[in-house]
Amino acid sequence: MVTGEALIAYRALLRATRKSFAGDAEMLKASASEIRKKFEENRRVVSGSDIPSLLEEAREATQFISTMIVQAKLNERGGYEVKASQEHAGATLELPTEEMLRTKSVVS
């Protein structure tokens, strides 16, 4: 029962990252790796009180990734565009400045 719920949560997280980071191989790889790491860290948890909270944490992470993360894409004019989808309706978008984006590109 718990194994099935964990697998459902795991797959939901992967789906959410595939949708949010579509076309960004680096983020897809990093997010899948982080999700796997977190699930592996908790593989041996057997406490009746810990398991529901871990599953809830996974559900909240899926919801957050699906509704709060939007990737900006570089356009042909050299600026960045954000295309929010229906899942993002009503959310407040915080856009990084050009400076932040340049600094991130240099660091990466």
N, CA, C and O atoms as CSV, one atom per row, in Angstrom:
chain,resi,resn,atom,element,x,y,z
A,1,MET,N,N,0.828,-1.200,0.000
A,1,MET,CA,C,0.000,0.000,0.000
A,1,MET,C,C,0.869,1.259,0.000
A,1,MET,O,O,0.721,2.109,-0.878
A,2,VAL,N,N,1.769,1.386,0.969
A,2,VAL,CA,C,2.622,2.569,1.049
A,2,VAL,C,C,3.558,2.635,-0.152
A,2,VAL,O,O,3.802,3.712,-0.695
A,3,THR,N,N,4.082,1.483,-0.566
A,3,THR,CA,C,4.984,1.460,-1.715
A,3,THR,C,C,4.281,2.004,-2.953
A,3,THR,O,O,4.867,2.761,-3.727
A,4,GLY,N,N,3.026,1.617,-3.132
A,4,GLY,CA,C,2.247,2.106,-4.261
A,4,GLY,C,C,2.030,3.605,-4.199
A,4,GLY,O,O,2.134,4.294,-5.213
A,5,GLU,N,N,1.728,4.112,-3.011
A,5,GLU,CA,C,1.524,5.554,-2.842
A,5,GLU,C,C,2.820,6.314,-3.108
A,5,GLU,O,O,2.806,7.377,-3.728
A,6,ALA,N,N,3.930,5.771,-2.641
A,6,ALA,CA,C,5.229,6.417,-2.867
A,6,ALA,C,C,5.559,6.442,-4.353
A,6,ALA,O,O,6.075,7.440,-4.857
A,7,LEU,N,N,5.267,5.359,-5.056
A,7,LEU,CA,C,5.529,5.297,-6.491
A,7,LEU,C,C,4.659,6.309,-7.245
A,7,LEU,O,O,5.121,6.952,-8.188
A,8,ILE,N,N,3.407,6.443,-6.825
A,8,ILE,CA,C,2.517,7.430,-7.443
A,8,ILE,C,C,3.068,8.844,-7.220
A,8,ILE,O,O,3.095,9.660,-8.142
A,9,ALA,N,N,3.503,9.121,-5.991
A,9,ALA,CA,C,4.065,10.446,-5.667
A,9,ALA,C,C,5.340,10.698,-6.464
A,9,ALA,O,O,5.550,11.801,-6.969
A,10,TYR,N,N,6.186,9.686,-6.577
A,10,TYR,CA,C,7.450,9.784,-7.319
A,10,TYR,C,C,7.175,10.120,-8.792
A,10,TYR,O,O,7.777,11.031,-9.360
A,11,ARG,N,N,6.267,9.375,-9.382
A,11,ARG,CA,C,5.941,9.587,-10.799
A,11,ARG,C,C,5.294,10.953,-11.028
A,11,ARG,O,O,5.555,11.604,-12.040
A,12,ALA,N,N,4.450,11.385,-10.089
A,12,ALA,CA,C,3.806,12.694,-10.216
A,12,ALA,C,C,4.849,13.807,-10.192
A,12,ALA,O,O,4.753,14.768,-10.954
A,13,LEU,N,N,5.840,13.676,-9.320
A,13,LEU,CA,C,6.917,14.673,-9.268
A,13,LEU,C,C,7.693,14.698,-10.581
A,13,LEU,O,O,7.992,15.771,-11.105
A,14,LEU,N,N,8.015,13.537,-11.106
A,14,LEU,CA,C,8.745,13.483,-12.382
A,14,LEU,C,C,7.926,14.100,-13.520
A,14,LEU,O,O,8.466,14.820,-14.360
A,15,ARG,N,N,6.621,13.814,-13.540
A,15,ARG,CA,C,5.757,14.410,-14.575
A,15,ARG,C,C,5.735,15.931,-14.454
A,15,ARG,O,O,5.816,16.646,-15.453
A,16,ALA,N,N,5.626,16.410,-13.228
A,16,ALA,CA,C,5.585,17.859,-13.015
A,16,ALA,C,C,6.872,18.524,-13.493
A,16,ALA,O,O,6.828,19.589,-14.110
A,17,THR,N,N,8.016,17.905,-13.213
A,17,THR,CA,C,9.279,18.499,-13.660
A,17,THR,C,C,9.430,18.400,-15.168
A,17,THR,O,O,9.955,19.321,-15.794
A,18,ARG,N,N,8.981,17.299,-15.767
A,18,ARG,CA,C,9.059,17.182,-17.227
A,18,ARG,C,C,8.242,18.273,-17.906
A,18,ARG,O,O,8.639,18.801,-18.945
A,19,LYS,N,N,7.103,18.606,-17.315
A,19,LYS,CA,C,6.258,19.642,-17.905
A,19,LYS,C,C,6.856,21.029,-17.654
A,19,LYS,O,O,6.917,21.851,-18.568
A,20,SER,N,N,7.290,21.288,-16.437
A,20,SER,CA,C,7.818,22.619,-16.095
A,20,SER,C,C,9.150,22.912,-16.767
A,20,SER,O,O,9.429,24.058,-17.121
A,21,PHE,N,N,9.976,21.884,-16.945
A,21,PHE,CA,C,11.317,22.085,-17.494
A,21,PHE,C,C,11.466,21.519,-18.906
A,21,PHE,O,O,12.574,21.191,-19.330
A,22,ALA,N,N,10.368,21.407,-19.624
A,22,ALA,CA,C,10.409,20.865,-20.988
A,22,ALA,C,C,11.411,21.644,-21.833
A,22,ALA,O,O,11.385,22.875,-21.864
A,23,GLY,N,N,12.281,20.929,-22.508
A,23,GLY,CA,C,13.274,21.562,-23.369
A,23,GLY,C,C,14.548,21.982,-22.664
A,23,GLY,O,O,15.471,22.477,-23.311
A,24,ASP,N,N,14.622,21.797,-21.358
A,24,ASP,CA,C,15.811,22.176,-20.584
A,24,ASP,C,C,16.442,20.908,-20.021
A,24,ASP,O,O,16.165,20.507,-18.890
A,25,ALA,N,N,17.288,20.291,-20.823
A,25,ALA,CA,C,17.883,19.001,-20.456
A,25,ALA,C,C,18.631,19.055,-19.126
A,25,ALA,O,O,18.584,18.105,-18.345
A,26,GLU,N,N,19.313,20.155,-18.873
A,26,GLU,CA,C,20.084,20.288,-17.641
A,26,GLU,C,C,19.171,20.265,-16.410
A,26,GLU,O,O,19.457,19.567,-15.437
A,27,MET,N,N,18.088,21.019,-16.455
A,27,MET,CA,C,17.159,21.054,-15.317
A,27,MET,C,C,16.397,19.742,-15.184
A,27,MET,O,O,16.121,19.297,-14.070
A,28,LEU,N,N,16.059,19.126,-16.296
A,28,LEU,CA,C,15.375,17.835,-16.242
A,28,LEU,C,C,16.249,16.791,-15.544
A,28,LEU,O,O,15.782,16.039,-14.689
A,29,LYS,N,N,17.510,16.762,-15.924
A,29,LYS,CA,C,18.435,15.801,-15.326
A,29,LYS,C,C,18.649,16.093,-13.842
A,29,LYS,O,O,18.617,15.184,-13.012
A,30,ALA,N,N,18.868,17.362,-13.515
A,30,ALA,CA,C,19.122,17.744,-12.124
A,30,ALA,C,C,17.901,17.493,-11.245
A,30,ALA,O,O,18.033,16.998,-10.126
A,31,SER,N,N,16.724,17.829,-11.742
A,31,SER,CA,C,15.522,17.628,-10.931
A,31,SER,C,C,15.223,16.147,-10.743
A,31,SER,O,O,14.849,15.733,-9.645
A,32,ALA,N,N,15.377,15.352,-11.775
A,32,ALA,CA,C,15.157,13.903,-11.642
A,32,ALA,C,C,16.143,13.302,-10.650
A,32,ALA,O,O,15.781,12.438,-9.851
A,33,SER,N,N,17.371,13.756,-10.703
A,33,SER,CA,C,18.397,13.275,-9.781
A,33,SER,C,C,18.054,13.644,-8.337
A,33,SER,O,O,18.198,12.820,-7.434
A,34,GLU,N,N,17.606,14.866,-8.120
A,34,GLU,CA,C,17.253,15.325,-6.767
A,34,GLU,C,C,16.037,14.570,-6.232
A,34,GLU,O,O,16.007,14.191,-5.061
A,35,ILE,N,N,15.048,14.355,-7.075
A,35,ILE,CA,C,13.858,13.605,-6.663
A,35,ILE,C,C,14.249,12.197,-6.271
A,35,ILE,O,O,13.831,11.695,-5.228
A,36,ARG,N,N,15.048,11.561,-7.105
A,36,ARG,CA,C,15.500,10.186,-6.810
A,36,ARG,C,C,16.273,10.146,-5.493
A,36,ARG,O,O,16.060,9.252,-4.674
A,37,LYS,N,N,17.168,11.108,-5.291
A,37,LYS,CA,C,17.970,11.180,-4.069
A,37,LYS,C,C,17.074,11.261,-2.836
A,37,LYS,O,O,17.276,10.538,-1.861
A,38,LYS,N,N,16.076,12.154,-2.891
A,38,LYS,CA,C,15.179,12.323,-1.745
A,38,LYS,C,C,14.386,11.046,-1.461
A,38,LYS,O,O,14.214,10.667,-0.303
A,39,PHE,N,N,13.916,10.400,-2.487
A,39,PHE,CA,C,13.162,9.161,-2.276
A,39,PHE,C,C,14.071,8.045,-1.760
A,39,PHE,O,O,13.665,7.257,-0.907
A,40,GLU,N,N,15.287,7.979,-2.271
A,40,GLU,CA,C,16.241,6.978,-1.785
A,40,GLU,C,C,16.591,7.207,-0.314
A,40,GLU,O,O,16.725,6.246,0.444
A,41,GLU,N,N,16.741,8.471,0.094
A,41,GLU,CA,C,17.049,8.796,1.493
A,41,GLU,C,C,15.966,8.283,2.432
A,41,GLU,O,O,16.240,7.952,3.586
A,42,ASN,N,N,14.747,8.220,1.938
A,42,ASN,CA,C,13.615,7.830,2.785
A,42,ASN,C,C,13.083,6.426,2.481
A,42,ASN,O,O,12.003,6.050,2.939
A,43,ARG,N,N,13.837,5.672,1.719
A,43,ARG,CA,C,13.405,4.331,1.316
A,43,ARG,C,C,13.104,3.427,2.503
A,43,ARG,O,O,12.155,2.644,2.447
A,44,ARG,N,N,13.873,3.511,3.558
A,44,ARG,CA,C,13.757,2.597,4.697
A,44,ARG,C,C,12.876,3.132,5.834
A,44,ARG,O,O,12.804,2.524,6.902
A,45,VAL,N,N,12.213,4.261,5.603
A,45,VAL,CA,C,11.338,4.817,6.638
A,45,VAL,C,C,10.161,3.869,6.848
A,45,VAL,O,O,9.481,3.487,5.896
A,46,VAL,N,N,9.928,3.494,8.110
A,46,VAL,CA,C,8.818,2.594,8.426
A,46,VAL,C,C,7.873,3.183,9.472
A,46,VAL,O,O,6.827,2.602,9.761
A,47,SER,N,N,8.231,4.308,10.029
A,47,SER,CA,C,7.417,4.949,11.061
A,47,SER,C,C,6.050,5.336,10.504
A,47,SER,O,O,5.944,5.993,9.469
A,48,GLY,N,N,5.020,4.916,11.208
A,48,GLY,CA,C,3.656,5.214,10.782
A,48,GLY,C,C,3.350,6.690,10.709
A,48,GLY,O,O,2.488,7.102,9.933
A,49,SER,N,N,4.042,7.502,11.503
A,49,SER,CA,C,3.780,8.940,11.475
A,49,SER,C,C,4.628,9.658,10.429
A,49,SER,O,O,4.232,10.714,9.937
A,50,ASP,N,N,5.782,9.105,10.083
A,50,ASP,CA,C,6.666,9.750,9.111
A,50,ASP,C,C,6.192,9.568,7.673
A,50,ASP,O,O,6.313,10.482,6.858
A,51,ILE,N,N,5.664,8.417,7.366
A,51,ILE,CA,C,5.286,8.110,5.984
A,51,ILE,C,C,4.216,9.065,5.448
A,51,ILE,O,O,4.392,9.614,4.361
A,52,PRO,N,N,3.120,9.281,6.168
A,52,PRO,CA,C,2.119,10.232,5.633
A,52,PRO,C,C,2.680,11.636,5.435
A,52,PRO,O,O,2.320,12.311,4.471
A,53,SER,N,N,3.547,12.081,6.324
A,53,SER,CA,C,4.097,13.434,6.158
A,53,SER,C,C,5.050,13.495,4.965
A,53,SER,O,O,5.098,14.513,4.274
A,54,LEU,N,N,5.799,12.440,4.713
A,54,LEU,CA,C,6.685,12.408,3.543
A,54,LEU,C,C,5.866,12.388,2.247
A,54,LEU,O,O,6.218,13.060,1.277
A,55,LEU,N,N,4.779,11.619,2.235
A,55,LEU,CA,C,3.921,11.581,1.054
A,55,LEU,C,C,3.258,12.940,0.819
A,55,LEU,O,O,3.124,13.380,-0.323
A,56,GLU,N,N,2.849,13.595,1.893
A,56,GLU,CA,C,2.258,14.931,1.766
A,56,GLU,C,C,3.294,15.928,1.250
A,56,GLU,O,O,2.980,16.790,0.429
A,57,GLU,N,N,4.517,15.805,1.732
A,57,GLU,CA,C,5.599,16.676,1.256
A,57,GLU,C,C,5.800,16.502,-0.253
A,57,GLU,O,O,6.005,17.480,-0.971
A,58,ALA,N,N,5.742,15.261,-0.726
A,58,ALA,CA,C,5.894,14.987,-2.155
A,58,ALA,C,C,4.730,15.588,-2.946
A,58,ALA,O,O,4.933,16.157,-4.019
A,59,ARG,N,N,3.513,15.460,-2.415
A,59,ARG,CA,C,2.342,16.042,-3.097
A,59,ARG,C,C,2.450,17.566,-3.149
A,59,ARG,O,O,2.135,18.176,-4.171
A,60,GLU,N,N,2.891,18.175,-2.061
A,60,GLU,CA,C,3.061,19.631,-2.034
A,60,GLU,C,C,4.139,20.072,-3.016
A,60,GLU,O,O,3.994,21.100,-3.678
A,61,ALA,N,N,5.213,19.307,-3.113
A,61,ALA,CA,C,6.281,19.638,-4.058
A,61,ALA,C,C,5.767,19.557,-5.492
A,61,ALA,O,O,6.093,20.405,-6.323
A,62,THR,N,N,4.965,18.535,-5.777
A,62,THR,CA,C,4.384,18.397,-7.117
A,62,THR,C,C,3.512,19.600,-7.439
A,62,THR,O,O,3.596,20.161,-8.532
A,63,GLN,N,N,2.680,19.992,-6.492
A,63,GLN,CA,C,1.801,21.138,-6.678
A,63,GLN,C,C,2.615,22.413,-6.892
A,63,GLN,O,O,2.302,23.216,-7.771
A,64,PHE,N,N,3.650,22.592,-6.091
A,64,PHE,CA,C,4.499,23.781,-6.200
A,64,PHE,C,C,5.168,23.842,-7.574
A,64,PHE,O,O,5.141,24.877,-8.239
A,65,ILE,N,N,5.759,22.741,-7.986
A,65,ILE,CA,C,6.457,22.699,-9.284
A,65,ILE,C,C,5.475,22.982,-10.416
A,65,ILE,O,O,5.798,23.704,-11.359
A,66,SER,N,N,4.283,22.415,-10.320
A,66,SER,CA,C,3.286,22.565,-11.388
A,66,SER,C,C,2.715,23.971,-11.489
A,66,SER,O,O,2.399,24.439,-12.583
A,67,THR,N,N,2.584,24.645,-10.347
A,67,THR,CA,C,1.891,25.935,-10.368
A,67,THR,C,C,2.786,27.150,-10.144
A,67,THR,O,O,2.402,28.264,-10.500
A,68,MET,N,N,3.958,26.962,-9.568
A,68,MET,CA,C,4.771,28.110,-9.191
A,68,MET,C,C,6.057,28.273,-10.006
A,68,MET,O,O,6.729,29.298,-9.893
A,69,ILE,N,N,6.396,27.304,-10.802
A,69,ILE,CA,C,7.627,27.401,-11.585
A,69,ILE,C,C,7.284,27.580,-13.060
A,69,ILE,O,O,6.559,26.783,-13.655
A,70,VAL,N,N,7.819,28.636,-13.621
A,70,VAL,CA,C,7.666,28.922,-15.043
A,70,VAL,C,C,9.051,29.266,-15.563
A,70,VAL,O,O,9.753,30.089,-14.977
A,71,GLN,N,N,9.440,28.644,-16.650
A,71,GLN,CA,C,10.758,28.938,-17.200
A,71,GLN,C,C,10.681,30.047,-18.235
A,71,GLN,O,O,9.812,30.058,-19.107
A,72,ALA,N,N,11.604,30.966,-18.111
A,72,ALA,CA,C,11.738,32.022,-19.109
A,72,ALA,C,C,12.624,31.485,-20.231
A,72,ALA,O,O,13.602,30.777,-19.990
A,73,LYS,N,N,12.261,31.834,-21.448
A,73,LYS,CA,C,13.048,31.385,-22.601
A,73,LYS,C,C,13.594,32.600,-23.333
A,73,LYS,O,O,12.909,33.609,-23.502
A,74,LEU,N,N,14.826,32.478,-23.756
A,74,LEU,CA,C,15.481,33.542,-24.504
A,74,LEU,C,C,14.804,33.671,-25.866
A,74,LEU,O,O,14.647,32.683,-26.584
A,75,ASN,N,N,14.405,34.887,-26.216
A,75,ASN,CA,C,13.764,35.088,-27.513
A,75,ASN,C,C,14.772,35.631,-28.526
A,75,ASN,O,O,15.931,35.879,-28.193
A,76,GLU,N,N,14.315,35.810,-29.763
A,76,GLU,CA,C,15.204,36.249,-30.835
A,76,GLU,C,C,15.687,37.690,-30.657
A,76,GLU,O,O,16.664,38.090,-31.290
A,77,ARG,N,N,15.027,38.467,-29.813
A,77,ARG,CA,C,15.440,39.852,-29.556
A,77,ARG,C,C,16.477,39.936,-28.425
A,77,ARG,O,O,16.952,41.024,-28.102
A,78,GLY,N,N,16.824,38.806,-27.833
A,78,GLY,CA,C,17.811,38.801,-26.762
A,78,GLY,C,C,17.217,38.980,-25.379
A,78,GLY,O,O,17.948,39.045,-24.391
A,79,GLY,N,N,15.893,39.061,-25.299
A,79,GLY,CA,C,15.213,39.169,-24.008
A,79,GLY,C,C,14.635,37.817,-23.613
A,79,GLY,O,O,14.784,36.827,-24.330
A,80,TYR,N,N,13.990,37.793,-22.487
A,80,TYR,CA,C,13.391,36.547,-22.011
A,80,TYR,C,C,11.883,36.671,-22.000
A,80,TYR,O,O,11.336,37.720,-21.659
A,81,GLU,N,N,11.210,35.587,-22.378
A,81,GLU,CA,C,9.756,35.536,-22.403
A,81,GLU,C,C,9.271,34.445,-21.463
A,81,GLU,O,O,9.887,33.387,-21.333
A,82,VAL,N,N,8.161,34.727,-20.818
A,82,VAL,CA,C,7.523,33.743,-19.953
A,82,VAL,C,C,6.134,33.492,-20.509
A,82,VAL,O,O,5.377,34.428,-20.763
A,83,LYS,N,N,5.809,32.234,-20.695
A,83,LYS,CA,C,4.471,31.866,-21.156
A,83,LYS,C,C,3.824,31.021,-20.065
A,83,LYS,O,O,4.049,29.814,-19.976
A,84,ALA,N,N,3.021,31.676,-19.243
A,84,ALA,CA,C,2.324,30.972,-18.175
A,84,ALA,C,C,1.195,30.148,-18.780
A,84,ALA,O,O,0.568,30.560,-19.755
A,85,SER,N,N,0.944,28.992,-18.199
A,85,SER,CA,C,-0.141,28.137,-18.679
A,85,SER,C,C,-1.335,28.242,-17.741
A,85,SER,O,O,-1.297,28.991,-16.765
A,86,GLN,N,N,-2.369,27.513,-18.028
A,86,GLN,CA,C,-3.592,27.537,-17.230
A,86,GLN,C,C,-3.324,27.194,-15.765
A,86,GLN,O,O,-3.990,27.728,-14.878
A,87,GLU,N,N,-2.365,26.316,-15.500
A,87,GLU,CA,C,-2.044,25.922,-14.130
A,87,GLU,C,C,-1.546,27.102,-13.298
A,87,GLU,O,O,-1.620,27.081,-12.070
A,88,HIS,N,N,-1.047,28.112,-13.964
A,88,HIS,CA,C,-0.468,29.267,-13.279
A,88,HIS,C,C,-1.476,30.404,-13.078
A,88,HIS,O,O,-1.121,31.459,-12.553
A,89,ALA,N,N,-2.717,30.196,-13.489
A,89,ALA,CA,C,-3.735,31.241,-13.378
A,89,ALA,C,C,-3.882,31.676,-11.928
A,89,ALA,O,O,-4.039,30.850,-11.029
A,90,GLY,N,N,-3.830,32.985,-11.717
A,90,GLY,CA,C,-3.992,33.543,-10.388
A,90,GLY,C,C,-2.716,33.634,-9.580
A,90,GLY,O,O,-2.708,34.246,-8.512
A,91,ALA,N,N,-1.640,33.041,-10.060
A,91,ALA,CA,C,-0.369,33.089,-9.336
A,91,ALA,C,C,0.342,34.401,-9.632
A,91,ALA,O,O,0.153,34.999,-10.692
A,92,THR,N,N,1.144,34.830,-8.704
A,92,THR,CA,C,1.955,36.025,-8.892
A,92,THR,C,C,3.317,35.592,-9.402
A,92,THR,O,O,4.011,34.808,-8.753
A,93,LEU,N,N,3.691,36.093,-10.543
A,93,LEU,CA,C,4.982,35.732,-11.114
A,93,LEU,C,C,6.049,36.718,-10.659
A,93,LEU,O,O,5.864,37.933,-10.734
A,94,GLU,N,N,7.149,36.187,-10.195
A,94,GLU,CA,C,8.294,37.013,-9.838
A,94,GLU,C,C,9.359,36.758,-10.891
A,94,GLU,O,O,9.953,35.682,-10.953
A,95,LEU,N,N,9.581,37.754,-11.704
A,95,LEU,CA,C,10.524,37.598,-12.805
A,95,LEU,C,C,11.916,38.061,-12.379
A,95,LEU,O,O,12.069,39.117,-11.765
A,96,PRO,N,N,12.927,37.259,-12.712
A,96,PRO,CA,C,14.290,37.681,-12.392
A,96,PRO,C,C,14.702,38.829,-13.308
A,96,PRO,O,O,14.206,38.957,-14.427
A,97,THR,N,N,15.597,39.642,-12.824
A,97,THR,CA,C,16.105,40.740,-13.634
A,97,THR,C,C,17.085,40.200,-14.668
A,97,THR,O,O,17.584,39.082,-14.539
A,98,GLU,N,N,17.354,40.996,-15.683
A,98,GLU,CA,C,18.345,40.606,-16.697
A,98,GLU,C,C,19.696,40.346,-16.039
A,98,GLU,O,O,20.417,39.430,-16.433
A,99,GLU,N,N,20.035,41.154,-15.037
A,99,GLU,CA,C,21.302,40.987,-14.311
A,99,GLU,C,C,21.370,39.614,-13.648
A,99,GLU,O,O,22.390,38.928,-13.721
A,100,MET,N,N,20.279,39.222,-13.003
A,100,MET,CA,C,20.254,37.917,-12.341
A,100,MET,C,C,20.438,36.794,-13.359
A,100,MET,O,O,21.144,35.819,-13.103
A,101,LEU,N,N,19.804,36.942,-14.502
A,101,LEU,CA,C,19.890,35.915,-15.550
A,101,LEU,C,C,21.312,35.850,-16.109
A,101,LEU,O,O,21.826,34.756,-16.343
A,102,ARG,N,N,21.948,36.985,-16.326
A,102,ARG,CA,C,23.315,36.998,-16.827
A,102,ARG,C,C,24.262,36.363,-15.813
A,102,ARG,O,O,25.135,35.576,-16.180
A,103,THR,N,N,24.088,36.706,-14.539
A,103,THR,CA,C,24.948,36.150,-13.486
A,103,THR,C,C,24.780,34.648,-13.429
A,103,THR,O,O,25.768,33.926,-13.292
A,104,LYS,N,N,23.547,34.155,-13.531
A,104,LYS,CA,C,23.289,32.719,-13.510
A,104,LYS,C,C,23.969,32.044,-14.687
A,104,LYS,O,O,24.544,30.966,-14.535
A,105,SER,N,N,23.914,32.660,-15.852
A,105,SER,CA,C,24.528,32.076,-17.046
A,105,SER,C,C,26.036,31.996,-16.899
A,105,SER,O,O,26.649,31.026,-17.343
A,106,VAL,N,N,26.635,32.988,-16.291
A,106,VAL,CA,C,28.092,33.004,-16.094
A,106,VAL,C,C,28.510,31.947,-15.092
A,106,VAL,O,O,29.532,31.285,-15.269
A,107,VAL,N,N,27.699,31.782,-14.008
A,107,VAL,CA,C,28.034,30.831,-12.957
A,107,VAL,C,C,27.894,29.399,-13.446
A,107,VAL,O,O,28.696,28.539,-13.082
A,108,SER,N,N,26.887,29.136,-14.265
A,108,SER,CA,C,26.615,27.776,-14.723
A,108,SER,C,C,27.649,27.234,-15.589
A,108,SER,O,O,27.540,26.095,-16.043
